[in-house]
């Protein structure tokens, strides 16, 4: 049973679900979650940097009048 939980939490974090949300779903705190699963998100830094850099590329919202 624990292996299935571990796999699920690992997949959620690897897929980019925010750690706060995963911790809530898992019924634990963010510090406890990250103490175990930090390696799952360590490879996401390049993707996160790219998301920050392309933030200005978002479409303009239509003006409401």
Buried (B, 14 or more C-beta within 10 A) or exposed (E): EEEEEEEEBBEBBBEEBEBEEBBEEBEBEBEEBBEEBEEBBEEBEEEEEEEEEEEEEEEEEEEEE
